[in-house]
Amino acid sequence: MSKTQHFKYSNSIIVYPLIMLFTIWLVFWYQVRIDSGIKAFGIRPQKIEGLIGIVTSPFLHGDINHIYNNSIPLFVLSLSLFYFYNKIAWKVIGFGILLSGFLTWLIASNGNHIGASGLVYVLVSFMFFKGIFAKHYRLIALSLLVIFLYGSMIWYVFPIKSGMSWEGHLSGLITGLVFALIFRKQIAKPERYKWEQPNYNEDDDPFMKHFDEDGNFIEFEPEDDIELEIESEVEIENNKMTSSNQNRININYTFKENKDGNF
């Protein structure tokens, strides 16, 4: 099976990130309007009951500013992920949530860790390192764009702001790097035209035969076209005659002599 991927647009590139965003906001609406107690289902480090937060924490947020600050980068980054790495996008998101959440549960000291920022750091880290490892100009450009937009987030993997889960950010950063290494051989490549293929030979290209050594376009002579037309018509007639001969019914006549000598 080929490990290459192609940059192709499809509706899923936009639909899937929108579904993710809608789900997060729907849970936030439920949290604000119906049951604020669901915030307790975050990651509680080194506690068995806190393991459930590995799955639920990305859908829970402290307030409107918290979810707003995570929504825009999550949408932009997941959009890029589904376009450039469509075949492995769900693996990065799904396993990214699980691994980064487990690392947070493992290394954090206390508190209730909630928010999609851990997943955001997974995507930032993955797309940056994956583009560097791929050594493909489009993916390197994507890596540089990611750093330009979200490079300042690197400071929040350190405990510089109280009340912020720097452990979750650090876990997301580590997870993205691990996935970039795991999927380093699955390099996305754009589709190549026929003349971009390694085994392309312009001498065998019918279109290139229209050009001389100086690059001037050469038209086919009318006689050549007429001759080709005549040959085609003759070939069609021959085929029809052959078909007619094959479908011909052979009738055999038998002559019987009467007693009076007449046939």
N, C-alpha and C positions, 0 to 999 in steps of 0.2 A: 504494500500500500504506500502511495506517495505521501510524503510528509509535507509537501509544499501546500501552501494556501494561496488563494488569489484575492486581490482587493476587489470585491464585488459588492455593489449596493443592493440591499433588499429591504423590505419593509420591517423585517425583524430588527434591523440595526437601530431603528427608532422606537419600535413598539416595545421591545423588551426593557430598555431603560425606563420608558414611561410607566410600564407596569410596576417595575421595582419602586419607582418614585411614588406612584399612586398608592401602593401597599403601605409604604412607610407613613405617608400622610394620613391614610385611613386609620392606621393604628394610633397615630397621634390624636386624631379626632376622637376616637373611642376613649383614649386615655384622658383627654380634657373634658369631654362631655358626659361620659358614662362611668368610667372606673379609673381613677388616678392611681389606684393601688397596684396596677400592673407594672409600674416603674420598679417595683421591688424585684421583678424577674430579670435583673441584670446579672452580670458576672460577679459572684462573690468569691474572691480568691481563697483557695485551699479549703473550701467548704463543699461537701457533696451536693447539698441543695443548690449551690451556686453554679453547678455544671450546666443546668438548664439555660442559664444566661448566655452560654456560648452560641446557642441558636437564636434566642429571643432578643439579645441585647442590641443588634443592629437596627431593630424596628422600634426601639424605645428611645425617647429623648426628654431632656429635662424641661425645656421651654421652647417657645417659638423661635428664638434666636439660635438655639442649639440645632434644631432641625433645619432651619433656613441655611445656616452656614455649612451644613453637610449636604444639602440637597443639590446645590449648583455644581460643586465639584464631582459629586457622585454621578450626576446625569452626564456631564461632559466626559468624564473618564470612562464610564461604562459605554457611552456612545462610541468613543474611540476604540475601546476594547472589542466591541462587536463588529466594528468595521475592519480593523487590522488583524484581529486574532479570532475570527468568528468561530472556528472549529474547536477552540479550547476556552472560549469565553466563560461558559457555564462552569467548567472545571475550576478556572481561576476564582470565580466568584464563590461557588459553593464550598470548595475545599479551603479557599482563602478565609471565609467566615469561620470555618471549623478550626483551622490551625491557628489563626491569629487569636481567636477566642480562647483556645486552650492555653496558648502561651501566656495570655493575659491572666488567666486563672492561675497559672503556675508561678509567674514572677511577681505579680502585684502583691502588695502587703495587706491592704485592707480596702474597704469601701464597696460601693455598688457601681460597677462600670457599665454604662449604657451609651448608645449612640452608634451611628454608622461610620464614625471617623476611622475606626480600625480598618474597615473595608476600603475606605478612601485611601488610606496609607498603603494597603495591599496593592491597589491599582496604580498608584503613583510609582511605587517601588518597582512593580513588575514591568510596567511600560518603559520606565527609564532604563533599567538594566537589560531588559530583553532587546531593546533597540540597539544598545551598545554591543551586546553579544552577537546580534544578527549581522552587524556590519553592512546593513542595507541602507542606502541613503534616505529613503522615505521613513524608515523606522528610526534612524538616528535623528532625523528632523523632528519626528514625533517626540523622541526623548528630550530633545532640547526645548521643544514647546512645553512639555510637561514641567520641566525644571523652571522655565520662565514664568509659568502661571502659578506653580505650587511649590517652588523651591524653598520658599520661606517656611514651609511647614516642617522642614527638617529640625528647626529649633524646638518644636514641641514634642520631640522624642526624648527630651530631657526635662527634668522636674523644675521648670522655670515658672510655672503658673499653678497656684494652688486650686484644687477643685477640678483640674483637668487630668484625664487619664493618660498620662504620658506612657504608662506601661502598655496600654492598648495601641498607642501610636507606634511605639517601638516594636511591638509584636507584629503589627501590620507591615512595617518596613522590612523586618526580617523575613516574614512570610513571602512578600513580593520578590525578594532576592532569591529565596529558595526556589520558587516557581520559575523564575527566569532561568535558573540553572537546570531545573528538571526539563523544561520545555525548550531548551536552547537549540535543539536540532529541528524543531518545528518552526521553520523560518517562513514567514509570509513573503510571497513574491508576486509581482504583477504578471498578468498574462503577457506573453510575448507574441508579436506578430511573426509571420512566416519568415520574414527577412532578418528577424532577430535571433532565430534559432542557430545553435552552433554549427549544425550540419547544412546550413543554407548555401546553395550554389546558384549564383545569379545566371549562370549559363543555361541552367535547366528551367528557368522561370520564363513562361510564355510571354509575360508582359515585358520583361527586360529585353526580349528579342526585338522589340519595336525600336530600340535605341542603338545608334551606331557608336563607334569608339569615342566620338566627340560629344556624345550625349544628345544628339539630334534625334527627334522622333521620326520613325520611318513608317509610312503607311503601306499596307499590303496593296499590290497592283490589282486593278480591277479584273485582269485576265485570270489572276490566281483565284480570285473569288468565284468567277464564272466556272472555272475548271473544277473547283471544289463542289460547286452547286451541281454541275453535270454528273460528277462522280457519285454524289449522294443520291441523285434521282435514279441513275442507272442501278445503283445498289438496291434502292427501294423496289424498282421494277423486278429485279432478279429475285428478290426475296418473295415478292408476290407470286411470281411464276413458280418458284420452288414450292411455295405453300399450296398453289393450285394443283400442281402435279401430285403432291402428297395426298390431296383430298379427292383426286379423280377416282371414279368407280369403274372398274373393268367389267364389261359385259361380254360373255362368251355365247355365241350362237351355235346351235346344233342342228344340222340338216338331216332329215329322215326321208328315205326313198320309199314312195308308195308302191303298191303292186302293179299299177299301170305304168310305172317308170317315171312318174312325175315327182318333183321334189316338193 
